[in-house]
Amino acid sequence: MIVIDKENRVFTLRTKNTTYQMKADQHNVLIHTYYGPRVGDSDLSYLVRYADRACAPNPPEAGLDRTYSLNTIPQEYSTCGVGDFRLPSIEVEYPDGSRAADLRLTDWEVERGKYELDGLPFFHGAEGSTLRLYLEDLAADLVVELTYGVFEDCDLITRSVEVHNYGKAPVRLCQCASLCLDFLRSDLDLITFNGCHLMERAPDRAPLRSGIQGVGSVRGTSSHQHNPFVVLCDRDANEDYGLCYGAMLLYSGNFQALVEASQYDNARLVMGINPCQFCWTLEPGQSFTAPEAALVCSPRGFGQMSRQFHRAIREHLIQDPHAGARRPVLINNWEATYFDFDADKLVDFAKTAAPLGVELLVMDDGWFGKRDDDNSGLGDWTVNQKKLPGGLEALVPRIQALGMSFGIWIEPEMISEDSDLYREHPDWALRIPGRTPARGRNQLVLDFSRPEIRQHVYGQIKAVLSSADIAYVKWDMNRSLSDVWSAALPAERQGEVYHRYVLGVYEILDQLRRDFPHILIEGCAGGGGRFDAGMLYYTPQIWCSDNTDAIDRLRIQYGTSFCYPVSAMGAHVSAVPNEANGRVTPLETRGTVAMSGTFGYEMDPNQTTPEEREAIKQQIAFFKEHYDLIQRGDYYRLTDPFANGPYTAWEQVAPDRREALVSLVSGTIHAAAPFLTLRLKGLDPQLTYQVNGGASYPGDALMNAGYPVPVMTGDYQSLQLHLTAL
């Protein structure tokens, strides 16, 4: 709900449990007055204090009032060069070389339904509402349009920024953040989600200190190293207690999220496109749209915050081609064969996998061009007839005859120097004239900022997808961007390439969805290198990590769950010893962990024993039976795997609280281990629950007293408890 006090120019956004408020003050500066647990619609600007602060400039409108300074008041969208020396949200270079922005509110609009963005991902839904605020730099004919979307039931507030040049000369946009959030306090902790390839999105928590701290990426992707999602919270906040704010950026390229604790114990969060190597020229009459950002405020800890994000992503971001229907259980041949496969070997896979309940066979890297290793072939998206005689037209019906659908792997953004495409168009790769480019995985990156390159590559892929009944596409991207320079842009516009690249990726993904609406697309970037809300708008699921080890995955999926739902996490059961770390874990445990994701297999089924195949069959049957509970239930983190406790546990609870699934994986087992009790969450205290069809326990007892964990023998054992209300 959006409430506007026109007389006092107070703008209040209300969700089910939170309030967000802004006000245009006496000098038309848009100040931020409050964001937190829901309160009434009264003017909260009384919280803003004014005092004469030495060395703090005063705007000309303030006259002799030395108590009014942009450097001390909380602002809705911070500027630079006119008296606020804290983190700026926008920086503009004008024709005279000056860099200043002095924004004042001039108008506003309210619309029914949630706004949409052209060429960028966004949360969508007719039940949302939209507020547009227009801030103008009167000296420069520059208008900054702040747009807010409100989803009441999800407690979600979205923000977008559009900059319009109404002047008579070009201007250069050097920074344009999507989100600025000022706090009248700095006694907060900052949580970021960091890591590396094979170990992504580990929570990193630290108290705010004086100065600036944060995370970002200049890799051309959101990256394995840092995620475009951060949390600010009370110092004592935990899963179930304390005030916390989650902020995500719907963007898949270079980003930055910075927090500044200022001299007067205030804090400011600024989040958006990383200004490093970014500069966008706005000609007269042109506009620039920044990516959308989204906020959730939880008065009851991280768990509630996560569940609100999960619901919003499932219901208002992901555009699922299956319209909520159950997605297929798949098997991928990569870890089983790498590049060494042919049509008969894939059919043998399917013959063994189909009776186990596997529904989709995915053919990974190596099916196209001259591609027998990772040194050649990228860019030549035609079927390798030596491996697949007769092409997909011949192979796919053989798989379908076994009762399975078929999917393929692609990496459209990349090019090998040993490829027909590179030999014909070497200038299509990102590379700086006069420099030998750096390589990653012995490949270069195509300049997806150029439409002719995108359409050429997409034309090849479209022909392949049209040649047979393809049900699934895995879109991979296996290196960071370097040597970023485009032959299509003049020198003064090279700062636009990184962002135009991301827009190009989005354009092709959108075209792929429109041309093949039935195809399920899974995102991937060396595993979890582009696991962000921007990609989830186009791909309903993303390969969570190239690390499939069940014990490492406990940590990876735990950190991911702070923002992203189970239904978005690509997770597979792989063979042991695991290729990433050599660890051996029981098949049951590998299934339990992968089940808290999209679920599938990454192994050669013909190398399994009859006992293992029977166990796989039971795993798949269990997953299918409890699919809705696992994929759409409310998610509760019961333990923290980074605490190195005796076990890791999590829980999914049905929306009506009449059913729950508890999963537990033990660590290393020691002799004479203590007896353990696990307290559950999210149940109805008034109901009685039967566990695995046996003993029954009151809901309040299971949550407050707990459930006795059985004594386990052997390392890395797993346990699943299915609770049903009597």
C-alpha positions in Angstrom: 0.0 0.0 0.0 1.2 3.5 -0.8 0.0 6.4 1.4 0.7 10.0 0.4 0.3 13.0 2.7 0.2 15.6 -0.1 0.1 18.6 2.2 3.3 17.6 4.0 4.7 15.6 1.1 5.2 12.5 3.1 5.4 9.2 1.2 4.7 6.0 3.1 5.1 2.5 1.7 3.3 -0.2 3.8 3.7 -4.0 3.6 2.1 -6.6 5.9 4.8 -6.2 8.5 6.9 -3.2 7.5 6.8 0.6 6.9 9.1 2.6 4.6 8.8 6.4 4.6 10.3 9.4 2.8 9.5 13.1 2.9 10.3 16.2 0.9 11.6 18.7 3.4 11.4 22.5 3.4 14.1 22.7 0.7 12.6 19.9 -1.5 15.4 17.5 -0.5 13.9 14.0 -0.4 14.9 12.7 3.0 14.6 9.1 4.3 12.7 9.0 7.6 12.1 5.4 8.4 12.3 1.7 7.3 11.5 -1.0 9.8 8.6 -2.8 11.6 5.2 -1.6 10.6 4.0 1.6 12.3 1.2 4.1 11.5 1.2 6.7 8.7 2.3 9.6 10.9 5.1 11.8 9.8 8.3 10.3 11.2 10.6 13.2 10.1 10.8 14.2 13.8 13.5 11.5 14.0 15.8 13.6 11.9 18.1 15.9 14.0 19.7 19.2 13.0 22.7 20.9 14.5 25.5 23.2 13.5 28.3 20.9 12.5 31.7 22.5 11.8 33.0 22.2 8.3 29.6 20.9 7.0 28.5 23.1 4.0 25.0 24.5 3.9 22.9 24.7 0.7 22.1 28.2 -0.5 18.4 27.8 0.4 19.3 27.4 4.0 20.6 31.0 4.1 22.1 31.6 7.5 20.8 28.3 9.0 24.0 26.5 9.8 22.1 23.5 11.2 20.9 22.3 7.8 23.5 20.3 5.9 23.3 17.6 3.3 26.2 15.9 5.0 24.2 15.1 8.1 20.6 14.4 7.1 19.4 11.0 5.8 18.7 11.1 2.1 16.7 8.9 -0.1 19.1 9.2 -3.1 22.5 10.6 -2.1 24.3 13.1 -4.4 27.9 14.4 -4.7 29.7 17.6 -5.1 27.2 19.9 -3.3 27.8 19.2 0.4 27.3 15.5 1.1 30.6 13.8 1.5 29.3 10.4 2.3 28.8 7.6 -0.2 27.2 9.0 -3.4 24.5 7.3 -5.3 25.0 9.2 -8.5 27.9 11.0 -10.2 27.4 12.9 -13.4 30.0 14.7 -15.6 28.6 17.7 -17.4 29.8 19.3 -20.6 31.9 21.8 -18.6 33.7 19.0 -16.8 32.0 19.6 -13.4 30.8 16.6 -11.4 27.9 17.5 -9.1 24.3 16.6 -8.7 21.8 18.6 -6.6 18.5 16.8 -6.7 15.2 18.2 -5.5 11.7 16.7 -5.6 9.5 18.2 -8.3 6.6 15.7 -8.8 5.3 12.2 -8.1 2.8 9.6 -9.4 1.1 6.5 -8.1 0.2 3.6 -10.3 -1.8 0.3 -9.8 0.3 -2.8 -10.4 4.0 -3.3 -10.3 6.2 -1.3 -12.8 8.2 -3.2 -15.4 11.6 -2.5 -16.8 12.7 -2.8 -20.5 15.6 -5.1 -21.1 16.3 -5.7 -17.4 15.0 -8.3 -14.9 12.3 -7.2 -12.4 9.8 -8.5 -9.9 6.4 -8.6 -11.5 2.8 -8.9 -10.4 -0.5 -7.1 -10.9 -1.1 -7.1 -7.1 1.9 -4.8 -6.6 1.7 -1.1 -6.5 4.1 1.6 -7.9 5.3 5.0 -6.7 7.3 7.3 -8.9 9.2 10.3 -7.5 10.9 12.8 -9.8 14.0 14.5 -8.6 15.5 17.3 -10.8 18.9 19.0 -10.9 17.5 22.3 -12.0 20.9 23.7 -13.1 21.5 20.8 -15.5 18.1 19.8 -16.9 18.7 16.3 -15.4 15.8 14.3 -13.9 16.3 11.3 -11.7 13.2 9.1 -11.5 13.0 7.0 -8.4 10.5 4.1 -8.8 9.3 1.9 -5.9 7.3 -1.3 -6.1 5.4 -2.6 -3.1 4.4 -6.3 -2.6 2.4 -6.3 0.7 2.1 -10.0 1.3 5.8 -10.7 0.7 7.0 -7.7 2.7 9.0 -6.8 -0.4 9.9 -3.3 -1.6 11.7 -2.9 -4.9 13.6 0.2 -6.2 14.7 1.3 -9.6 16.3 4.4 -10.9 16.1 6.1 -14.3 18.1 9.1 -15.3 16.8 11.5 -18.0 18.9 14.1 -19.9 16.6 16.9 -20.9 19.6 19.3 -21.5 21.0 20.4 -24.9 24.3 18.6 -24.6 25.5 15.1 -23.8 26.4 14.2 -20.2 28.4 11.3 -18.8 26.9 9.1 -16.1 29.9 7.9 -14.0 27.8 6.2 -11.3 24.2 5.3 -11.0 23.3 3.2 -7.9 20.0 1.4 -7.7 19.6 1.6 -3.9 20.5 4.1 -1.2 19.4 3.4 2.3 20.2 5.6 5.2 20.0 4.5 8.9 20.0 6.8 11.9 22.2 4.3 13.6 25.4 2.4 12.9 25.4 -0.2 15.7 24.8 -2.9 13.0 26.4 -6.0 11.7 27.1 -6.4 7.9 26.7 -9.9 6.5 28.1 -10.6 3.0 28.2 -13.9 1.1 31.7 -14.6 -0.2 33.8 -17.5 -1.4 35.5 -18.8 -4.6 35.0 -21.3 -7.3 33.9 -24.6 -5.7 33.1 -22.9 -2.3 30.6 -20.1 -3.0 28.4 -17.9 -0.8 29.8 -18.4 2.7 28.3 -15.9 5.2 30.8 -13.4 6.5 29.5 -11.3 9.4 31.3 -8.3 11.0 30.2 -5.3 12.9 30.2 -1.9 11.1 33.3 0.1 11.9 34.0 3.7 11.1 34.6 4.2 7.4 33.5 2.1 4.3 33.2 -1.6 3.9 31.5 -3.8 1.4 31.8 -6.2 -1.5 31.7 -6.1 -5.3 32.7 -7.6 -8.5 34.6 -6.4 -11.6 34.7 -9.8 -13.3 31.9 -9.1 -15.7 29.7 -11.4 -13.7 28.3 -11.2 -10.2 31.1 -13.8 -9.4 31.9 -16.8 -7.3 33.7 -14.4 -4.9 30.9 -12.1 -3.8 27.2 -12.2 -4.2 24.9 -9.1 -4.9 23.0 -9.7 -1.7 23.8 -8.3 1.7 22.3 -8.2 5.2 22.4 -5.4 7.8 21.2 -6.5 11.2 21.1 -5.9 15.0 24.3 -7.0 16.7 22.5 -9.8 18.5 20.2 -10.9 15.5 20.0 -14.6 14.8 17.7 -17.0 12.9 14.7 -16.2 15.0 15.4 -12.9 16.8 16.4 -9.4 15.9 15.9 -6.8 13.3 17.5 -7.4 9.9 17.5 -5.9 6.5 18.2 -7.9 3.3 19.1 -6.1 0.1 19.5 -7.7 -3.3 20.5 -6.4 -6.7 18.8 -8.0 -9.7 22.0 -7.8 -11.9 24.4 -10.3 -13.3 27.4 -8.1 -14.0 29.8 -5.9 -12.1 28.2 -4.7 -8.9 29.1 -2.9 -5.7 27.5 -2.9 -2.3 29.1 -0.5 0.2 28.2 0.6 3.7 29.6 3.7 5.3 29.4 4.3 9.1 29.7 8.0 9.3 31.2 10.4 11.9 27.8 10.8 13.6 27.0 7.1 14.1 24.8 6.9 11.1 25.1 4.3 8.3 24.4 4.4 4.6 24.1 1.4 2.2 24.6 2.1 -1.5 24.2 -0.7 -4.0 24.3 -0.9 -7.8 26.5 -1.2 -10.9 30.1 -1.1 -9.9 31.4 2.4 -11.1 34.8 0.8 -11.8 35.1 0.8 -15.7 31.6 2.2 -16.0 30.8 5.4 -17.8 27.6 5.9 -19.8 27.0 8.8 -22.3 23.5 10.3 -22.3 22.8 12.3 -25.4 20.1 15.0 -25.2 16.7 13.3 -24.8 18.2 9.9 -23.8 17.7 8.0 -20.5 19.5 5.3 -18.6 17.9 2.7 -16.4 19.7 1.1 -13.5 19.0 -2.5 -12.4 16.3 -3.1 -9.9 17.1 -3.6 -6.2 14.8 -5.3 -3.7 14.5 -5.0 0.1 13.1 -7.1 2.9 13.0 -6.0 6.5 12.4 -8.7 9.1 11.7 -7.9 12.7 12.1 -11.6 13.6 15.6 -12.6 12.4 17.2 -14.1 9.3 14.8 -17.0 9.0 11.7 -14.8 8.4 13.8 -12.6 6.0 14.8 -15.6 4.0 11.3 -17.0 3.7 10.0 -13.7 2.5 12.7 -13.5 -0.2 12.0 -17.2 -1.2 8.3 -16.5 -1.6 8.9 -13.3 -3.6 11.4 -15.0 -5.9 9.2 -18.0 -6.5 6.0 -16.1 -7.0 7.1 -12.7 -8.5 10.5 -13.2 -10.2 11.0 -16.6 -11.6 9.0 -17.2 -14.8 8.7 -21.0 -14.8 8.0 -22.6 -18.1 6.3 -25.5 -16.3 3.9 -23.0 -14.6 4.5 -24.5 -11.2 4.4 -28.1 -12.3 7.0 -30.5 -11.0 10.3 -30.2 -12.8 11.9 -33.4 -14.1 14.6 -35.4 -12.3 17.6 -35.4 -14.6 20.9 -37.1 -15.1 23.9 -35.2 -16.6 26.7 -37.1 -18.3 29.6 -34.6 -17.5 31.3 -36.1 -14.5 30.8 -39.6 -15.9 32.2 -39.1 -19.4 33.6 -35.5 -19.8 34.2 -35.2 -23.6 34.4 -39.0 -24.2 30.9 -40.0 -25.4 28.8 -40.8 -28.4 25.2 -41.4 -29.2 25.3 -45.1 -28.2 26.9 -44.3 -24.8 24.2 -41.8 -24.1 21.5 -44.2 -25.0 23.1 -46.8 -22.6 22.9 -44.2 -19.9 19.2 -43.7 -20.5 18.5 -47.4 -20.6 19.8 -47.8 -17.1 18.5 -44.5 -15.7 15.0 -44.6 -17.0 13.8 -47.6 -14.9 15.1 -45.8 -11.8 12.7 -42.9 -12.3 15.1 -40.4 -14.0 13.1 -38.3 -16.5 15.6 -36.2 -18.4 19.0 -36.9 -19.9 21.3 -33.9 -20.3 24.1 -34.1 -22.8 26.9 -31.8 -21.5 29.9 -30.2 -23.2 31.5 -31.9 -26.2 28.5 -32.4 -28.6 29.3 -29.7 -31.1 32.0 -28.5 -33.6 35.5 -29.9 -33.1 35.2 -30.4 -29.4 37.1 -33.3 -27.9 38.6 -31.1 -25.1 38.2 -27.6 -23.8 40.7 -26.0 -26.2 38.6 -25.8 -29.3 35.1 -25.6 -30.8 33.3 -22.9 -28.9 31.4 -20.7 -31.3 30.7 -23.5 -33.8 27.3 -24.5 -32.6 26.7 -27.4 -35.1 26.3 -31.0 -34.1 29.4 -33.2 -34.2 28.3 -35.9 -36.6 31.1 -38.2 -35.7 29.8 -38.4 -32.1 26.2 -38.1 -33.0 25.5 -39.6 -36.4 22.3 -38.1 -37.9 22.4 -35.3 -35.4 19.9 -34.7 -32.6 17.1 -35.6 -35.0 18.4 -39.2 -34.7 19.4 -39.2 -31.1 16.5 -37.6 -29.3 13.8 -40.1 -30.5 16.0 -42.9 -29.2 16.0 -41.3 -25.7 12.3 -40.5 -25.8 11.5 -44.1 -26.7 12.9 -45.0 -23.3 10.4 -42.6 -21.6 12.9 -39.8 -21.0 13.2 -36.2 -22.4 16.4 -34.7 -23.6 18.5 -31.6 -22.8 21.8 -30.1 -23.9 24.6 -27.8 -22.6 25.6 -24.6 -24.3 28.1 -21.8 -23.7 27.0 -19.1 -26.1 29.1 -16.2 -24.7 32.5 -17.9 -25.4 34.7 -18.5 -28.4 37.7 -20.7 -28.9 40.6 -19.4 -31.1 40.6 -22.9 -32.6 37.1 -22.5 -34.2 35.7 -21.6 -37.6 33.9 -18.6 -36.0 37.1 -17.1 -34.7 39.0 -17.7 -37.9 36.3 -15.9 -39.8 35.6 -13.1 -37.2 38.6 -12.6 -34.8 37.4 -9.1 -34.1 34.2 -10.6 -32.4 36.1 -11.5 -29.3 36.6 -8.9 -26.5 40.3 -7.8 -26.9 42.2 -4.6 -26.6 44.0 -3.5 -29.8 47.8 -4.0 -29.5 47.5 -6.4 -26.6 47.6 -10.2 -26.5 44.4 -11.1 -24.5 44.4 -13.2 -21.4 42.7 -16.5 -21.7 40.5 -18.5 -19.2 39.9 -22.2 -19.8 41.8 -21.4 -23.0 38.9 -19.5 -24.4 38.0 -15.9 -25.1 34.7 -14.0 -24.6 32.5 -12.9 -27.4 31.5 -9.3 -27.5 27.8 -9.7 -26.6 27.4 -5.9 -26.5 27.2 -6.1 -30.3 23.8 -7.2 -31.6 25.1 -8.8 -34.8 27.3 -11.1 -32.8 24.5 -12.1 -30.4 22.1 -12.8 -33.3 24.7 -14.9 -35.2 25.4 -17.1 -32.2 21.7 -17.3 -31.3 20.8 -18.2 -34.9 23.1 -21.3 -34.7 21.6 -22.3 -31.3 18.1 -21.8 -32.5 18.7 -24.1 -35.4 20.0 -26.8 -33.1 17.1 -26.4 -30.7 14.6 -26.5 -33.6 16.1 -29.7 -35.0 14.7 -31.9 -32.3 12.4 -32.0 -29.3 14.7 -30.4 -26.7 13.2 -30.0 -23.1 16.1 -28.4 -21.2 19.1 -26.1 -21.9 22.0 -25.6 -19.5 23.5 -22.1 -20.2 27.1 -22.1 -19.0 29.7 -19.3 -18.8 33.2 -20.5 -17.7 35.5 -17.5 -17.3 35.6 -13.9 -16.1 35.8 -11.0 -18.5 39.1 -9.4 -19.2 40.6 -7.3 -22.0 37.2 -5.6 -22.3 37.1 -3.4 -25.4 34.6 -3.3 -28.2 35.3 -2.6 -31.8 31.8 -1.2 -32.2 32.2 1.7 -29.8 34.3 4.8 -29.9 37.0 5.4 -27.3 34.9 7.7 -25.2 32.2 5.1 -24.9 34.2 2.0 -23.9 33.0 2.5 -20.3 29.6 1.2 -21.6 30.8 -2.3 -22.7 30.5 -4.2 -19.5 26.9 -3.1 -19.0 26.0 -3.5 -22.6 27.4 -7.0 -22.4 25.0 -7.9 -19.6 22.1 -6.4 -21.4 23.0 -8.5 -24.4 23.0 -11.7 -22.4 19.6 -10.8 -21.0 18.3 -10.0 -24.5 19.3 -13.4 -25.9 18.0 -15.3 -22.8 14.7 -13.4 -23.3 14.6 -14.3 -26.9 15.3 -18.0 -26.1 12.4 -18.0 -23.7 10.0 -16.5 -26.2 11.1 -18.8 -29.1 11.1 -21.9 -26.9 8.6 -21.3 -24.0 8.5 -25.0 -23.1 12.3 -25.3 -22.5 13.6 -25.3 -18.9 16.7 -23.2 -18.8 19.3 -23.7 -16.1 21.9 -21.0 -15.6 25.5 -21.8 -14.8 28.8 -19.9 -14.7 31.5 -22.3 -13.8 28.9 -23.5 -11.3 27.8 -20.7 -9.0 29.7 -17.7 -10.6 26.5 -16.0 -11.7 24.0 -17.1 -9.0 21.9 -13.9 -8.7 18.4 -12.7 -8.9 19.0 -11.2 -12.3 19.6 -14.6 -13.9 16.7 -16.2 -12.0 14.4 -13.9 -13.9 15.4 -15.7 -17.1 16.5 -19.1 -15.7 14.2 -20.8 -13.1 17.2 -22.6 -11.6 21.0 -22.1 -11.5 23.7 -24.7 -11.0 24.7 -24.0 -7.4 28.3 -24.9 -7.6 30.7 -27.1 -9.6 31.4 -28.7 -6.2 29.0 -31.7 -5.8 30.5 -33.1 -2.6 27.6 -33.5 -0.2 29.5 -32.2 2.9 30.8 -29.1 1.1 27.4 -28.6 -0.4 25.9 -28.3 3.2 27.8 -25.0 3.5 27.2 -23.8 0.0 23.5 -24.4 0.1 23.2 -23.0 3.6 24.7 -19.7 2.5 22.7 -19.6 -0.7 19.4 -20.2 1.3 19.7 -16.8 3.0 18.2 -15.2 -0.1 17.5 -17.8 -2.8 14.9 -20.6 -2.6 15.5 -24.4 -2.7 13.7 -24.5 -6.1 16.4 -22.3 -7.6 19.5 -24.4 -6.5 20.8 -26.9 -9.0 22.0 -29.9 -7.0 23.0 -33.4 -8.0 24.1 -36.7 -6.6 27.6 -37.5 -7.9 29.9 -40.4 -7.7 32.5 -40.9 -5.0 35.3 -40.3 -4.4 34.2 -36.8 -5.2 36.2 -35.2 -8.0 36.5 -31.9 -6.1 38.0 -33.1 -2.9 38.2 -36.9 -3.0 35.7 -37.4 -0.1 33.6 -40.5 0.2 30.1 -40.1 1.5 27.2 -42.5 1.6 24.8 -42.5 -1.3 21.9 -41.9 1.1 23.6 -38.7 2.4 24.3 -37.5 -1.1 20.6 -37.9 -2.0 19.5 -36.1 1.2 21.6 -33.0 0.4 20.8 -32.9 -3.3 17.1 -33.2 -2.5 17.2 -29.7 -1.0 17.7 -28.4 -4.5 16.4 -29.2 -7.9 17.6 -32.8 -7.6 19.3 -34.9 -10.2 22.3 -37.2 -10.8 25.8 -36.6 -12.1 27.3 -40.1 -12.5 27.4 -43.1 -14.8 24.4 -45.3 -13.8 26.1 -48.2 -15.4 28.9 -48.1 -12.9 26.5 -48.5 -9.9 25.7 -51.8 -8.1 22.2 -53.3 -8.0 21.9 -52.2 -4.4 22.9 -48.6 -5.4 20.4 -48.6 -8.2 17.6 -49.7 -5.9 18.6 -46.9 -3.4 18.5 -44.3 -6.3 15.1 -45.6 -7.3 13.9 -45.1 -3.7 15.5 -41.6 -3.5 13.7 -40.5 -6.7 10.4 -41.9 -5.6 10.7 -40.1 -2.2 11.6 -36.8 -3.9 8.7 -37.0 -6.3 6.3 -37.9 -3.5 7.3 -34.9 -1.4 8.2 -32.5 -4.2 5.7 -29.7 -3.3 6.9 -29.8 0.4 10.5 -29.7 -0.5 10.4 -27.1 -3.3 7.6 -24.8 -2.1 7.6 -25.3 1.7 8.8 -22.7 4.2 12.5 -23.2 4.7 14.1 -23.3 8.2 17.8 -23.5 8.9 18.0 -25.5 12.2 21.8 -25.5 12.5 24.8 -23.6 11.1 27.3 -25.9 9.3 30.0 -23.4 9.7 29.8 -23.9 13.5 31.3 -27.3 13.1 28.7 -28.9 15.3 27.9 -32.6 15.4 25.4 -32.4 12.6 23.7 -30.0 10.1 20.0 -29.9 10.0 17.3 -28.0 8.0 13.5 -28.3 7.6 10.7 -27.6 5.1 7.2 -26.9 6.4 4.1 -26.9 4.4 2.2 -23.5 4.3 -0.7 -24.9 6.3 1.9 -26.4 8.8 0.3 -29.9 8.7 3.4 -31.5 7.1 7.1 -31.1 7.5 10.4 -32.7 6.3 13.4 -32.6 8.6 16.8 -33.5 7.0 20.0 -34.1 9.1 23.6 -34.9 8.1 26.1 -35.9 10.7 29.8 -34.9 10.7 32.6 -37.1 11.8 31.5 -39.6 14.5 33.4 -40.1 17.7 33.2 -42.8 20.3 31.0 -42.1 23.4 29.4 -39.2 21.6 26.8 -37.3 23.7 23.1 -37.8 23.2 21.7 -35.0 21.0 18.3 -33.3 20.8 17.1 -31.3 17.8 14.5 -28.6 18.2 12.2 -28.1 15.2 10.6 -24.9 13.9 7.6 -23.7 12.1 5.1 -26.3 13.4 1.7 -25.7 14.8 2.0 -25.9 18.5 -1.6 -27.1 18.8 -1.2 -30.1 16.5 0.3 -33.6 17.1 2.7 -34.9 14.5 3.5 -38.5 13.5 7.1 -39.1 12.6 7.9 -41.4 9.7 4.6 -43.2 10.2 5.5 -44.2 13.8 5.5 -42.4 17.1 3.6 -39.1 17.6 4.6 -35.9 19.4 2.9 -32.6 20.1 4.1 -29.7 17.9 4.9 -27.5 20.9 7.0 -30.3 22.4 9.0 -30.8 19.2 9.8 -27.1 18.9 10.5 -26.4 22.6 11.8 -29.7 24.0 13.0 -31.2 20.7 13.3 -34.5 19.0 16.0 -37.1 20.1 18.5 -37.6 17.4 19.3 -41.3 16.9 22.8 -42.5 17.7 24.7 -42.8 14.4 27.7 -44.9 13.5 30.0 -43.9 10.6 30.9 -40.5 9.3 28.5 -38.3 7.3 25.3 -40.3 7.9 21.9 -38.8 7.1 18.4 -38.9 8.5 15.1 -37.6 7.1 12.0 -37.2 9.3 8.7 -36.9 7.6 6.1 -35.3 9.9 2.4 -35.4 9.3 -0.3 -33.9 11.5 -2.8 -36.3 13.0 
